[in-house]
């Protein structure tokens, strides 16, 4: 059933609060978003760019006028938080569906877990948790019981939390029953027990959340003895619990971790005069909490659900303080409070929340941008060369053509002018938000590279780019495109035809040492989105490919450990084997709490089915996936792929920003005489005799062509490729 209900927003002044309150000039707003029948026990989540709210709908708290308990689950949807439509009304014959709680599963489905109670003559006979799912946010499966043994027929799975591909909930039974059980699932239907949680006082409704350091936190309601709530804290594997009493009683407990690391809890507060209100408290993992807000509420009320996006806290709850039936009896409706969070320190670094990146403004962030390929890792085809296609081959060719001195001069000028502040400003003007910066490891060594003989200039060059990105509001991903020994075994890693990195302890040590040096230098730099360890490891050409694949994840772990010795702030990006496309080689994604994965694609249909294995791996890990390289195709293909990626929450950086003749954001044209350089680059040069034969006769024209390229690549002389820019989801600058 689909039903559209238009309800005007209400402007309500909140009740007085104690401690930690927001500035008075930042008053929240509260709206009644549903007032049909008797609505209660809501939850809220964001799914596919829309807000969803679920709640029980009936004629009273439990029974109707005939003594029947037949609650249904209604789901509302909104794209702006103001206008809501009903997208589903779920029911099950003979069952009272209660407390429906929304979550998003590891594989991207919208899930509802709800209590399923059966009454006979107003006496509870059994209670079996029920689950429903939706893959599009509109069509929902019928409620079915969970797959978990419930010997006495009484269990309630209170609320689901998904973390790194696994869903967690706490089950409780009736007073005097089995107590609390911490459960887990990977599909939302089949559950298994992790441990029992021993606590007196009839513990029941419990919310599971995760702290930034990976510990699990529980907020537990109790209804006997002193009835005070408890906070539980445990490290993985979540079997050894520290239980901390809180200074208040609570019903319908909800909890969230705020951007500043503090805890927010909410629920029904019980006052000495018997009054009940929906209240919010702020505190910490030591159990120190203060009342923060009391929301407009009264009578039968509370059971809040939280959603934090940026600097705004959304709280959905129910209350019967102002709505009435025709006969004057109170009636409960669903309310949405939107509360500015206390101004304070925002996250300094891009972070991870499940499969979504969170920007430094605290909001969901989708990468959209380009690659600065060819700047710090020259690649032959971007100059118009074919077989002369890697940095050292290009360098050798130029030295044979114009000599070592002029080659060094060329490279120094190339590094200064290929990418300048004007380029970064232009990228930002198109609406891009991220740049991926490929670089060669030699920039951080004393090895001869691009005209520098010792004391590599990597930090000087990247520091300059960081400052430009800061000025124009762009994030930067550092991508080691060429690792010691070579990680690919092809031209793109400037190697010697085999990925020797995986066979050389010396190369691996240098690889880890360089990353540790880079991480130490940028550990406090928020412009850096993350560190991409190695680009496109292990080409598919080698007979021992499978053996090499097995060495990739151990190398990742070594490098991650080295980085974490100095930098615990930044995300680390990991690419799959065989052109960043094979993720079957990975079996562990739990060894660090700030890792994500990156894939590449230069072909196939621009559809979700074409990258289904990548999407499924992303969903299995519960971590973000990002398309680090894509492009060199038709505008139609690129536009279609951008749409597919965005629909599947996968960001992108197209390859490359600049190259000769097009298929990029800005193109440069070859200077006069460059065809002579190209002919020399393709000529046989395996002997000194062949070099002499191939070298052009007119040395002056060759030197002019080489120096002319430096002028050609300057931004002022490049041509923006407007159709290309539009096709990758950006807007050409006027």
SULZILIN-V688103 format. One record per pair of residues at least 6 apart in sequence whose ideal C-beta (glycine too) atoms are under 6 Angstrom apart, sorted by sequence separation. I is the first residue (numbers start at 1). GAP is how many residues later the second one is. D is the distance in whole Angstrom. If there is no record, write none. Layout:
i	gap	d
I	GAP	D
I	GAP	D
//
This chain:
i	gap	d
63	6	5
78	6	5
105	6	5
134	6	5
185	6	5
210	6	6
211	6	6
234	6	6
258	6	5
270	6	6
283	6	3
324	6	6
325	6	5
359	6	4
388	6	6
487	6	5
489	6	6
501	6	5
522	6	5
576	6	5
604	6	4
658	6	6
661	6	6
684	6	5
685	6	5
696	6	5
45	7	5
62	7	5
118	7	5
160	7	5
161	7	5
234	7	5
307	7	4
324	7	6
350	7	6
351	7	5
442	7	4
469	7	5
486	7	5
576	7	4
618	7	4
645	7	5
725	7	5
76	8	5
77	8	6
103	8	5
118	8	5
132	8	5
133	8	5
172	8	6
183	8	5
209	8	5
221	8	6
256	8	5
268	8	5
269	8	5
281	8	4
323	8	4
356	8	5
357	8	4
374	8	4
380	8	5
399	8	5
446	8	4
489	8	6
577	8	5
656	8	5
657	8	5
658	8	5
660	8	6
44	9	5
132	9	5
160	9	5
232	9	5
233	9	5
350	9	6
380	9	3
388	9	5
398	9	4
486	9	2
489	9	5
685	9	6
76	10	6
77	10	5
102	10	6
117	10	5
170	10	5
171	10	5
183	10	6
184	10	6
208	10	6
220	10	4
255	10	5
269	10	4
281	10	6
282	10	5
320	10	4
323	10	5
489	10	4
538	10	5
722	10	4
42	11	6
43	11	5
132	11	5
232	11	5
281	11	6
304	11	5
305	11	5
445	11	5
482	11	5
488	11	6
683	11	4
75	12	5
100	12	5
101	12	5
116	12	5
157	12	4
158	12	6
170	12	6
171	12	6
181	12	5
182	12	4
206	12	5
207	12	5
254	12	5
280	12	5
320	12	4
444	12	5
482	12	4
487	12	5
560	12	6
720	12	6
42	13	4
58	13	4
75	13	4
130	13	4
182	13	5
230	13	5
231	13	4
280	13	4
304	13	4
347	13	6
378	13	5
443	13	5
486	13	5
14	14	6
41	14	6
100	14	4
116	14	4
157	14	5
169	14	5
206	14	5
218	14	4
253	14	5
266	14	4
318	14	5
444	14	4
486	14	6
487	14	5
680	14	5
41	15	5
56	15	4
57	15	5
74	15	5
130	15	6
131	15	6
181	15	6
182	15	6
230	15	6
231	15	6
252	15	5
279	15	5
302	15	6
347	15	6
443	15	3
485	15	4
486	15	6
537	15	6
599	15	5
39	16	5
40	16	5
99	16	5
114	16	5
155	16	5
156	16	6
168	16	5
205	16	4
217	16	6
251	16	5
252	16	5
265	16	5
318	16	6
319	16	6
346	16	6
378	16	5
485	16	4
57	17	5
72	17	6
73	17	4
97	17	5
98	17	4
128	17	5
129	17	5
180	17	4
203	17	5
204	17	5
228	17	5
229	17	4
250	17	4
251	17	3
277	17	5
278	17	4
11	18	6
12	18	4
39	18	5
113	18	5
155	18	6
166	18	5
167	18	5
215	18	6
216	18	5
228	18	6
264	18	6
301	18	4
317	18	6
483	18	5
556	18	5
627	18	6
72	19	4
154	19	4
203	19	5
278	19	4
485	19	5
580	19	5
37	20	5
38	20	5
112	20	5
154	20	5
166	20	6
215	20	5
262	20	6
263	20	5
277	20	5
300	20	5
316	20	5
580	20	4
676	20	5
10	21	5
38	21	5
54	21	5
95	21	5
96	21	4
167	21	6
201	21	4
202	21	5
228	21	6
229	21	4
249	21	5
299	21	4
574	21	6
579	21	6
9	22	4
38	22	5
111	22	6
202	22	4
216	22	5
227	22	5
262	22	6
297	22	4
299	22	6
315	22	4
485	22	3
630	22	6
53	23	5
180	23	5
201	23	5
278	23	5
298	23	3
484	23	4
571	23	5
572	23	5
573	23	6
574	23	5
575	23	5
627	23	6
631	23	4
73	24	5
109	24	5
110	24	4
201	24	4
278	24	4
297	24	6
314	24	6
630	24	6
631	24	5
52	25	6
71	25	5
72	25	6
552	25	6
571	25	6
573	25	5
625	25	5
626	25	5
627	25	4
628	25	6
71	26	5
109	26	5
312	26	6
313	26	5
484	26	4
533	26	5
629	26	4
676	26	6
50	27	5
51	27	5
69	27	4
71	27	6
73	27	4
110	27	6
126	27	4
127	27	5
175	27	5
484	27	5
596	27	5
129	28	4
313	28	6
483	28	5
549	28	5
596	28	4
597	28	5
598	28	5
599	28	6
600	28	6
673	28	5
677	28	6
50	29	5
127	29	6
221	29	6
600	29	4
601	29	5
51	30	6
311	30	5
598	30	4
602	30	6
299	31	5
606	31	5
632	31	5
673	31	6
674	31	5
172	32	4
221	32	5
300	32	6
560	32	5
589	32	4
673	32	3
552	33	6
553	33	6
615	33	6
219	34	4
268	34	3
557	34	6
583	34	4
589	34	6
606	34	4
671	34	6
267	35	6
606	35	4
170	36	4
219	36	4
549	36	4
608	36	5
607	37	6
671	37	3
266	38	4
540	38	5
606	38	6
671	38	6
278	39	5
411	39	4
412	39	4
435	39	6
437	39	6
499	39	5
531	39	6
538	39	5
168	40	5
411	40	3
530	40	5
537	40	6
608	40	6
73	41	6
115	41	5
246	41	6
434	41	5
435	41	5
436	41	4
437	41	6
438	41	5
441	41	6
530	41	3
531	41	5
532	41	4
671	41	5
56	42	5
90	42	6
147	42	6
295	42	5
440	42	4
441	42	6
528	42	6
147	43	4
148	43	4
244	43	4
375	43	5
408	43	4
436	43	5
438	43	4
441	43	5
523	43	6
530	43	5
536	43	5
113	44	5
194	44	6
195	44	4
197	44	6
199	44	6
375	44	5
424	44	4
428	44	4
515	44	5
519	44	4
523	44	4
536	44	5
668	44	5
146	45	6
668	45	5
54	46	4
207	46	5
209	46	5
219	46	6
428	46	5
502	46	5
512	46	6
516	46	4
520	46	4
113	47	5
158	47	5
161	47	4
163	47	5
207	47	6
372	47	6
421	47	5
425	47	5
487	47	4
512	47	5
515	47	6
519	47	5
54	48	5
158	48	5
159	48	5
161	48	6
205	48	6
207	48	5
424	48	6
488	48	5
515	48	5
519	48	4
490	49	5
502	49	4
52	50	6
69	50	5
252	50	5
254	50	5
256	50	4
487	50	4
489	50	5
512	50	4
516	50	6
668	50	5
33	51	5
87	51	5
92	51	5
252	51	3
254	51	6
310	51	6
476	51	6
483	51	5
488	51	5
88	52	5
233	52	6
254	52	5
256	52	6
310	52	4
476	52	6
477	52	5
666	52	4
667	52	5
90	53	6
310	53	4
477	53	6
478	53	5
479	53	4
475	54	4
480	54	6
481	54	5
666	54	5
667	54	6
67	55	5
477	55	6
106	56	6
231	56	6
479	56	6
45	57	4
47	57	6
103	57	4
131	57	6
470	57	5
41	58	4
43	58	4
54	58	6
101	58	4
131	58	6
469	58	5
43	59	5
103	59	6
106	59	4
662	59	6
665	60	6
377	61	5
466	61	5
47	63	5
369	63	4
376	63	4
377	63	5
368	64	6
368	65	5
369	65	4
371	65	5
372	65	5
373	65	5
369	66	5
367	67	5
444	70	5
9	73	6
441	73	6
654	74	5
111	77	5
4	81	4
3	83	4
105	83	5
260	84	5
2	85	6
260	85	6
642	87	4
1	88	5
259	88	6
635	88	5
639	88	5
48	89	6
638	89	4
47	90	5
638	90	6
635	92	4
390	101	4
389	102	4
392	102	6
259	103	5
391	103	5
377	104	5
390	104	5
377	105	5
360	166	6
349	177	5
348	178	5
350	179	5
436	192	6
436	217	4
349	220	5
61	239	6
367	259	5
44	261	4
20	262	5
41	262	5
43	262	4
42	263	6
44	263	5
53	263	5
355	263	6
30	266	6
357	267	5
354	268	6
355	269	5
20	270	6
19	271	4
20	272	5
44	272	4
18	273	4
42	274	5
17	275	6
17	276	5
42	276	6
384	276	5
382	277	4
40	278	4
15	279	4
39	279	6
55	279	5
401	279	6
371	282	5
373	282	6
370	283	6
373	283	4
12	284	5
367	284	3
369	284	5
370	284	5
371	284	5
397	284	5
366	285	5
371	285	5
372	285	6
370	287	4
35	288	6
400	291	5
40	292	5
42	292	5
423	292	5
38	293	6
39	293	6
388	293	4
417	293	6
422	293	4
38	294	5
39	294	6
384	294	5
39	295	5
370	295	6
418	295	5
420	295	6
430	295	6
385	296	5
386	296	6
410	296	6
413	297	5
417	297	5
35	298	4
432	298	6
431	299	5
34	300	4
430	300	4
431	300	5
32	301	5
33	301	5
402	301	6
430	301	5
32	303	5
33	303	5
402	304	6
429	304	4
30	305	6
31	305	5
30	307	5
28	309	6
29	309	5
28	310	6
28	311	4
26	314	4
22	318	6
22	320	5
368	361	6
214	379	5
165	455	6
165	456	5
165	457	4
164	458	5
108	511	6
107	512	4
106	513	5
106	516	5
//
